[in-house]
């Protein structure tokens, strides 16, 4: 299952593989690139992913994009 997020204006996605959460940058053309420098704790629940991304990327917030939103 792929979960998409708007992370302060940037499209990102997370999927679970082998009990790990994997984070990706999404492009406008449908290409996906893995983000290796952010590790998401494997015991984090789906309902907490949005808040976790908000904590990690909070410095990118702006008046136009004040919070992380789950898209799917």
FENHU-V317492 format. One line per field, one symbol per residue. ss: DSSP state (~ for helix, > for strand, _ for the rest). phi: phi as a letter, one per 40 degrees, with the letter a starting at -180 (. if undefined). psi: psi as a letter, one per 30 degrees, with the letter a starting at -180 (. if undefined). A space follows every 50 residues. Layout:
ss->???
phi->???
psi->???
This chain:
ss->_>>>>>>__>>>>>>>>__>>>>>>>_____>>>>>>>>>_____~~~~~ ~~~~~~~~~~_______>>>__
phi->.bbbbcbfgbcbabbbafgbcbbbcbbccgcbbcbccbbcdccccdcbcc ccccccbdcccaccbcacbcca
psi->kkkkkjihfkkllklkkhgkkkkkkklfggkkkkjfgkkkkfgkleffee eeeeeegffglleeiflkkke.
